[in-house]
Amino acid sequence: MVYLKNLTVSVSNKIILDNLNFEFKKNKVYALMGPNGSGKSTLAYTIAGHPAYLTDKKSKLIFNGKNIVKEPPEKRAKDGIFLSFQSPLSLGGVTVFQLLRLALSGIKDPLSVKQEIDKLAKKLHIKKELLSRSLNDGASGGEKKKLELLQAVLLNPKLLIFDEIDTGVDVDALKIIAQFLDGFKKNRTIILITHYNRILKYIRPDKVLVMTAGRIVKEGDYHLAEQVEKEGYAAIKS
């Protein structure tokens, strides 16, 4: 699904990711862990095509067999890459239906979009009043993350990257989000960027990756996340 080959990324002439080589496969859930500043979010933004993150000439980012390293973010999104944000922004005067109706224009008719939003909102336990407000207006941390997940499902991407989807989320919302994601992974690749093990108690990753200083320093199964929680990143690195 996504293959990083000699991926070196810099921001303001400072190297953040250093020669990464890894393949994220279809039908798999990956947990990406690491201390602050290790390069987790940089990797997410690079895959999504953020223009501030510059790749060197040897870097390749293969998505579905094609090198997309020079493609703009809107093309990557259209081709099936979805990135959620740590702190979802509010959009004044724009409801989730209006946003998705525009994004899916020519793909799904407005009535189908509305029906799917209502159906998913019930599954995710999203209050009806939130759907009629401006996007994320007055929503709690957990509600914002649920709304982002709803958007992801409607857009039907091939690759989903969730940057700290468990931050600011209570245990009930966390269970709902994790269980929903677990049922949505077929024919997709899911990358969960997290500092903590708690979401991984409800959705078991196929592989846990630990990053430090712009490199993937260790790989393992879900037991590695438990080790990180118990011993910390310094012990893992050593």
C-alpha contacts under 8 A as a table, 3 or more apart, distances in Angstrom:
res1	aa1	res2	aa2	distance
1	M	23	E	7.42
1	M	24	F	6.00
1	M	25	K	5.05
1	M	26	K	5.51
1	M	62	I	7.81
1	M	63	F	5.69
1	M	64	N	5.16
1	M	65	G	7.62
1	M	159	L	7.88
1	M	189	T	7.19
2	V	23	E	5.70
2	V	24	F	5.06
2	V	25	K	6.64
2	V	61	L	7.14
2	V	62	I	5.56
2	V	63	F	4.67
2	V	64	N	6.63
3	Y	21	N	7.43
3	Y	22	F	5.83
3	Y	23	E	4.25
3	Y	24	F	6.22
3	Y	60	K	7.97
3	Y	61	L	5.92
3	Y	62	I	4.90
3	Y	63	F	6.58
4	L	7	L	5.86
4	L	20	L	6.27
4	L	21	N	4.96
4	L	22	F	5.11
4	L	23	E	6.14
4	L	59	S	7.91
4	L	60	K	6.17
4	L	61	L	5.03
4	L	62	I	6.49
5	K	19	N	7.51
5	K	20	L	6.35
5	K	21	N	4.72
5	K	22	F	6.89
5	K	59	S	6.05
5	K	60	K	5.00
5	K	61	L	6.35
5	K	62	I	7.80
6	N	18	D	7.96
6	N	19	N	4.40
6	N	20	L	5.28
6	N	21	N	5.62
6	N	58	K	6.34
6	N	59	S	4.95
6	N	60	K	6.45
7	L	17	L	7.03
7	L	18	D	6.72
7	L	19	N	4.72
7	L	20	L	4.75
7	L	21	N	6.66
7	L	55	T	7.00
7	L	56	D	7.67
7	L	58	K	7.40
7	L	59	S	4.38
7	L	60	K	6.04
7	L	61	L	7.22
8	T	15	I	7.19
8	T	16	I	7.57
8	T	17	L	5.08
8	T	18	D	4.73
8	T	19	N	4.76
8	T	20	L	6.60
8	T	55	T	5.66
8	T	56	D	5.94
8	T	58	K	7.93
8	T	59	S	5.99
9	V	15	I	5.78
9	V	16	I	5.72
9	V	17	L	4.89
9	V	18	D	6.80
9	V	46	T	7.78
9	V	53	Y	6.25
9	V	54	L	5.39
9	V	55	T	4.53
9	V	56	D	6.58
10	S	13	N	5.67
10	S	14	K	5.04
10	S	15	I	4.07
10	S	16	I	5.29
10	S	17	L	6.89
10	S	53	Y	5.92
10	S	54	L	5.29
10	S	55	T	6.51
11	V	14	K	5.25
11	V	15	I	6.53
11	V	16	I	6.93
11	V	52	A	6.39
11	V	53	Y	5.41
11	V	54	L	6.40
15	I	18	D	6.75
16	I	38	S	7.92
16	I	39	G	6.09
16	I	42	T	7.32
16	I	213	A	7.30
16	I	214	G	5.40
17	L	20	L	6.83
17	L	39	G	6.19
17	L	42	T	7.55
17	L	43	L	7.39
17	L	213	A	7.53
17	L	214	G	4.11
17	L	215	R	6.41
18	D	214	G	5.42
18	D	215	R	6.00
19	N	59	S	7.80
19	N	215	R	7.53
20	L	215	R	6.31
20	L	216	I	7.21
24	F	28	K	7.63
24	F	30	Y	7.78
24	F	189	T	7.07
25	K	28	K	5.93
25	K	189	T	6.34
26	K	186	K	7.98
26	K	187	N	5.87
26	K	188	R	5.24
26	K	189	T	4.91
27	N	185	K	5.77
27	N	186	K	5.17
27	N	187	N	5.06
27	N	188	R	5.11
27	N	189	T	5.54
28	K	185	K	6.98
28	K	188	R	7.18
28	K	189	T	5.36
28	K	190	I	6.47
28	K	205	P	7.49
28	K	206	D	5.93
29	V	185	K	7.29
29	V	189	T	6.17
29	V	190	I	4.77
29	V	191	I	5.96
29	V	192	L	7.53
29	V	204	R	7.75
29	V	205	P	4.86
29	V	206	D	5.35
29	V	207	K	6.87
30	Y	189	T	8.00
30	Y	190	I	6.17
30	Y	191	I	4.76
30	Y	192	L	6.06
30	Y	205	P	5.32
30	Y	206	D	5.98
30	Y	207	K	5.08
30	Y	208	V	5.81
30	Y	209	L	7.34
31	A	191	I	5.90
31	A	192	L	4.77
31	A	193	I	5.94
31	A	194	T	7.02
31	A	200	L	7.99
31	A	205	P	6.06
31	A	207	K	6.42
31	A	208	V	4.70
31	A	209	L	6.13
32	L	40	K	6.90
32	L	191	I	6.88
32	L	192	L	5.95
32	L	193	I	4.69
32	L	194	T	6.32
32	L	208	V	6.09
32	L	209	L	4.94
32	L	210	V	6.08
32	L	211	M	7.33
33	M	40	K	7.25
33	M	193	I	6.08
33	M	194	T	5.50
33	M	195	H	5.71
33	M	196	Y	7.88
33	M	208	V	7.37
33	M	209	L	6.06
33	M	210	V	4.83
33	M	211	M	6.18
33	M	225	A	7.97
34	G	38	S	5.92
34	G	40	K	7.11
34	G	194	T	7.88
34	G	195	H	6.54
34	G	210	V	5.29
34	G	211	M	4.83
34	G	212	T	5.93
34	G	233	Y	6.88
35	P	38	S	5.64
35	P	195	H	7.22
35	P	211	M	7.60
35	P	212	T	6.75
35	P	233	Y	6.87
36	N	39	G	7.92
37	G	40	K	7.61
37	G	212	T	7.86
37	G	213	A	7.23
38	S	211	M	5.79
38	S	212	T	4.47
38	S	213	A	4.74
38	S	214	G	5.38
38	S	215	R	7.68
39	G	42	T	5.01
39	G	43	L	6.12
39	G	211	M	7.00
39	G	212	T	7.18
39	G	213	A	6.75
39	G	214	G	4.94
39	G	215	R	7.69
40	K	43	L	5.31
40	K	44	A	6.54
40	K	193	I	6.83
40	K	211	M	7.01
40	K	214	G	7.93
41	S	44	A	4.93
41	S	45	Y	6.15
41	S	163	D	6.91
41	S	193	I	7.69
42	T	45	Y	5.18
42	T	46	T	5.97
42	T	53	Y	7.37
43	L	46	T	5.05
43	L	47	I	6.22
44	A	47	I	5.31
44	A	48	A	6.29
44	A	83	L	7.26
44	A	161	I	6.80
44	A	163	D	7.64
45	Y	48	A	4.98
45	Y	49	G	6.06
45	Y	50	H	5.35
45	Y	53	Y	7.33
45	Y	83	L	7.85
46	T	49	G	5.03
46	T	50	H	5.81
46	T	53	Y	5.95
46	T	54	L	7.92
47	I	50	H	7.91
47	I	61	L	7.44
48	A	73	P	5.79
48	A	76	R	6.57
48	A	77	A	7.30
48	A	81	I	6.58
48	A	82	F	7.31
48	A	83	L	6.62
49	G	53	Y	7.72
49	G	69	V	7.70
49	G	71	E	7.16
49	G	72	P	5.89
49	G	73	P	4.47
49	G	76	R	7.16
50	H	53	Y	5.91
50	H	72	P	7.96
50	H	73	P	6.39
51	P	54	L	6.91
51	P	72	P	7.87
55	T	59	S	6.09
55	T	69	V	7.60
56	D	59	S	5.57
59	S	69	V	7.62
60	K	67	N	6.11
60	K	68	I	7.67
60	K	69	V	6.10
61	L	66	K	7.92
61	L	67	N	5.30
61	L	68	I	5.76
61	L	69	V	5.35
62	I	65	G	5.68
62	I	66	K	5.07
62	I	67	N	4.33
62	I	68	I	6.15
62	I	69	V	7.75
63	F	66	K	5.30
63	F	67	N	6.35
63	F	68	I	6.59
67	N	70	K	7.88
68	I	71	E	5.12
68	I	76	R	7.60
71	E	75	K	6.39
71	E	76	R	6.75
72	P	75	K	5.53
72	P	76	R	6.56
73	P	76	R	5.07
73	P	77	A	6.10
74	E	77	A	5.06
74	E	78	K	6.14
75	K	78	K	5.06
75	K	79	D	6.16
76	R	79	D	5.04
76	R	80	G	6.43
76	R	81	I	5.71
77	A	80	G	5.24
77	A	81	I	4.68
77	A	82	F	6.06
77	A	157	P	7.97
78	K	81	I	7.22
79	D	157	P	7.74
80	G	156	N	7.33
80	G	157	P	4.15
80	G	158	K	4.87
80	G	159	L	6.18
81	I	157	P	5.69
81	I	158	K	6.22
81	I	159	L	4.91
81	I	160	L	6.25
81	I	161	I	7.93
82	F	152	A	6.73
82	F	157	P	6.09
82	F	158	K	7.95
82	F	159	L	6.12
82	F	160	L	4.90
82	F	161	I	6.13
83	L	160	L	6.11
83	L	161	I	4.79
83	L	162	F	6.07
83	L	163	D	7.51
84	S	88	P	7.53
84	S	148	E	6.71
84	S	160	L	7.97
84	S	161	I	6.28
84	S	162	F	4.98
84	S	163	D	5.97
84	S	165	I	7.83
85	F	88	P	5.41
85	F	162	F	6.97
85	F	163	D	5.64
85	F	164	E	7.66
85	F	165	I	7.94
86	Q	163	D	5.37
86	Q	164	E	5.51
86	Q	165	I	6.74
86	Q	167	T	7.45
88	P	136	N	7.60
88	P	144	K	6.53
88	P	145	K	7.52
88	P	148	E	7.68
89	L	136	N	7.02
90	S	134	S	7.23
90	S	135	L	5.47
90	S	136	N	4.90
90	S	137	D	5.87
91	L	94	V	5.64
91	L	95	T	7.74
91	L	134	S	5.98
91	L	135	L	5.22
91	L	136	N	7.08
91	L	137	D	7.56
92	G	134	S	5.30
92	G	135	L	6.94
92	G	137	D	7.54
93	G	133	R	7.88
93	G	134	S	5.12
93	G	135	L	7.82
94	V	98	Q	6.05
94	V	99	L	6.52
94	V	133	R	7.76
94	V	134	S	4.90
94	V	135	L	5.95
95	T	98	Q	5.20
95	T	99	L	6.30
95	T	131	L	6.49
95	T	132	S	6.18
95	T	133	R	5.80
95	T	134	S	4.58
95	T	135	L	4.91
96	V	99	L	5.13
96	V	100	L	6.15
96	V	131	L	6.26
96	V	132	S	7.93
96	V	134	S	7.36
96	V	135	L	5.51
96	V	147	L	7.94
96	V	151	Q	7.78
97	F	100	L	5.24
97	F	101	R	5.83
97	F	113	V	7.29
97	F	114	K	6.44
97	F	117	I	7.27
97	F	131	L	7.38
98	Q	101	R	5.10
98	Q	102	L	6.30
99	L	102	L	5.42
99	L	103	A	6.28
100	L	103	A	4.83
100	L	104	L	5.86
100	L	113	V	7.31
100	L	151	Q	7.14
100	L	154	L	7.67
100	L	155	L	7.89
101	R	104	L	5.29
101	R	105	S	5.84
101	R	108	K	7.97
101	R	109	D	7.85
101	R	110	P	5.85
101	R	113	V	6.53
102	L	105	S	5.11
103	A	155	L	7.92
104	L	107	I	5.17
104	L	108	K	5.74
104	L	109	D	7.95
104	L	155	L	7.33
105	S	108	K	6.28
105	S	109	D	7.12
105	S	110	P	7.93
106	G	109	D	7.18
108	K	112	S	6.43
108	K	113	V	6.53
109	D	112	S	5.50
109	D	113	V	6.46
110	P	113	V	5.05
110	P	114	K	6.20
111	L	114	K	5.11
111	L	115	Q	6.19
112	S	115	Q	5.10
112	S	116	E	6.10
113	V	116	E	5.20
113	V	117	I	6.12
113	V	154	L	7.78
114	K	117	I	5.15
114	K	118	D	6.30
115	Q	118	D	5.23
115	Q	119	K	6.20
116	E	119	K	5.02
116	E	120	L	6.05
116	E	154	L	7.46
117	I	120	L	5.26
117	I	121	A	5.94
117	I	150	L	7.28
117	I	154	L	7.64
118	D	121	A	5.10
118	D	122	K	6.45
119	K	122	K	5.44
119	K	123	K	6.64
120	L	123	K	5.02
120	L	124	L	6.10
120	L	150	L	6.51
121	A	124	L	5.12
121	A	125	H	5.82
121	A	126	I	4.84
121	A	127	K	7.28
121	A	128	K	7.64
121	A	150	L	7.22
122	K	125	H	4.98
122	K	126	I	6.20
122	K	127	K	7.98
123	K	126	I	7.83
124	L	146	K	6.59
124	L	150	L	7.91
124	L	176	I	6.36
124	L	177	I	7.16
124	L	180	F	7.65
126	I	130	L	7.18
126	I	143	E	6.86
126	I	146	K	7.17
126	I	147	L	7.64
127	K	130	L	5.60
127	K	131	L	7.23
128	K	131	L	5.34
128	K	132	S	6.93
129	E	132	S	5.36
129	E	133	R	6.54
130	L	133	R	5.26
130	L	134	S	7.82
130	L	135	L	7.65
130	L	136	N	7.45
130	L	137	D	7.68
130	L	139	A	7.20
131	L	134	S	7.82
131	L	135	L	7.54
133	R	136	N	7.67
133	R	137	D	6.38
134	S	137	D	5.34
136	N	139	A	5.11
136	N	143	E	7.79
136	N	144	K	5.75
136	N	147	L	7.67
139	A	142	G	7.89
139	A	143	E	5.52
139	A	144	K	5.91
140	S	143	E	5.09
140	S	144	K	6.17
141	G	144	K	5.26
141	G	145	K	6.43
141	G	167	T	7.50
141	G	168	G	4.98
141	G	169	V	5.74
142	G	145	K	5.18
142	G	146	K	6.25
142	G	168	G	6.22
142	G	169	V	4.33
142	G	170	D	6.62
142	G	173	A	6.02
142	G	174	L	7.69
143	E	146	K	5.03
143	E	147	L	6.16
143	E	173	A	7.97
144	K	147	L	5.08
144	K	148	E	6.27
145	K	148	E	5.06
145	K	149	L	6.24
145	K	165	I	6.20
145	K	169	V	7.85
146	K	149	L	5.00
146	K	150	L	6.19
146	K	173	A	7.95
146	K	177	I	6.80
147	L	150	L	4.97
147	L	151	Q	6.31
148	E	151	Q	5.08
148	E	152	A	6.23
149	L	152	A	4.98
149	L	153	V	6.26
149	L	177	I	7.80
150	L	153	V	5.25
150	L	154	L	6.37
151	Q	154	L	5.27
151	Q	155	L	6.21
152	A	155	L	5.24
152	A	156	N	6.25
152	A	157	P	6.88
152	A	160	L	7.59
153	V	156	N	5.06
153	V	157	P	7.43
157	P	160	L	6.57
157	P	188	R	7.59
158	K	187	N	7.26
158	K	188	R	4.85
158	K	189	T	6.39
159	L	188	R	5.85
159	L	189	T	4.87
159	L	190	I	6.02
159	L	191	I	7.92
160	L	188	R	7.66
160	L	189	T	6.28
160	L	190	I	4.86
160	L	191	I	6.25
161	I	190	I	5.98
161	I	191	I	4.75
161	I	192	L	6.13
161	I	193	I	7.53
162	F	165	I	5.62
162	F	190	I	7.81
162	F	191	I	6.25
162	F	192	L	5.07
162	F	193	I	6.06
163	D	192	L	6.38
163	D	193	I	4.82
163	D	194	T	6.88
164	E	167	T	5.50
164	E	192	L	7.05
164	E	193	I	5.33
164	E	194	T	4.92
164	E	195	H	7.50
165	I	169	V	7.86
165	I	192	L	7.50
165	I	193	I	7.68
165	I	194	T	7.56
166	D	169	V	5.43
166	D	174	L	6.52
166	D	194	T	7.31
166	D	199	I	6.47
169	V	173	A	6.14
169	V	174	L	6.03
170	D	173	A	5.51
170	D	174	L	6.06
171	V	174	L	4.90
171	V	175	K	6.22
172	D	175	K	5.31
172	D	176	I	6.49
173	A	176	I	5.11
173	A	177	I	6.12
174	L	177	I	5.16
174	L	178	A	6.01
174	L	199	I	6.56
175	K	178	A	5.19
175	K	179	Q	5.97
175	K	199	I	7.65
175	K	202	Y	6.20
176	I	179	Q	5.34
176	I	180	F	6.08
177	I	180	F	5.22
177	I	181	L	6.15
178	A	181	L	5.14
178	A	182	D	6.13
178	A	199	I	6.65
178	A	202	Y	5.69
178	A	203	I	5.37
179	Q	182	D	5.11
179	Q	183	G	6.49
179	Q	202	Y	6.69
179	Q	203	I	6.56
180	F	183	G	5.29
180	F	184	F	6.36
181	L	184	F	4.95
181	L	185	K	6.37
181	L	203	I	7.66
182	D	185	K	5.79
182	D	203	I	6.00
183	G	186	K	7.34
184	F	188	R	7.82
185	K	188	R	5.19
185	K	189	T	6.51
185	K	190	I	6.72
194	T	197	N	7.69
196	Y	199	I	7.36
196	Y	225	A	7.90
196	Y	229	E	6.90
197	N	200	L	5.31
197	N	201	K	6.76
197	N	225	A	5.88
197	N	226	E	6.51
197	N	229	E	6.49
198	R	201	K	5.40
198	R	202	Y	7.55
199	I	202	Y	5.59
199	I	203	I	6.49
200	L	203	I	4.96
200	L	204	R	5.32
200	L	205	P	6.75
200	L	222	Y	7.48
200	L	225	A	7.97
201	K	204	R	6.45
204	R	222	Y	6.51
205	P	208	V	6.62
205	P	221	D	7.11
205	P	222	Y	6.07
206	D	221	D	6.20
206	D	222	Y	7.22
207	K	219	E	6.92
207	K	220	G	5.68
207	K	221	D	4.77
207	K	222	Y	6.60
208	V	219	E	5.71
208	V	220	G	5.23
208	V	221	D	5.48
208	V	222	Y	6.07
208	V	224	L	6.49
208	V	225	A	6.60
209	L	216	I	6.56
209	L	217	V	7.73
209	L	218	K	5.95
209	L	219	E	4.71
209	L	220	G	6.71
210	V	216	I	5.71
210	V	217	V	5.88
210	V	218	K	5.26
210	V	219	E	6.47
211	M	214	G	6.45
211	M	215	R	5.38
211	M	216	I	4.40
211	M	217	V	5.66
211	M	218	K	7.31
212	T	215	R	5.58
212	T	216	I	6.62
212	T	217	V	6.61
212	T	237	K	7.73
216	I	219	E	7.64
217	V	237	K	6.76
218	K	236	I	7.66
218	K	237	K	7.71
219	E	224	L	7.63
220	G	223	H	7.17
220	G	224	L	5.50
221	D	224	L	5.78
221	D	225	A	7.70
222	Y	225	A	5.37
222	Y	226	E	6.83
223	H	226	E	5.03
223	H	227	Q	6.25
224	L	227	Q	4.92
224	L	228	V	6.21
225	A	228	V	5.04
225	A	229	E	6.29
226	E	229	E	5.13
226	E	230	K	6.20
227	Q	230	K	5.06
227	Q	231	E	5.81
227	Q	232	G	7.47
227	Q	236	I	7.94
228	V	231	E	5.34
228	V	232	G	4.78
228	V	233	Y	5.90
228	V	236	I	6.81
229	E	232	G	5.80
231	E	234	A	7.82
231	E	235	A	6.00
231	E	236	I	7.44
232	G	235	A	5.86
232	G	236	I	6.79
233	Y	236	I	5.01
233	Y	237	K	6.12
234	A	237	K	5.23
234	A	238	S	6.28
235	A	238	S	5.21
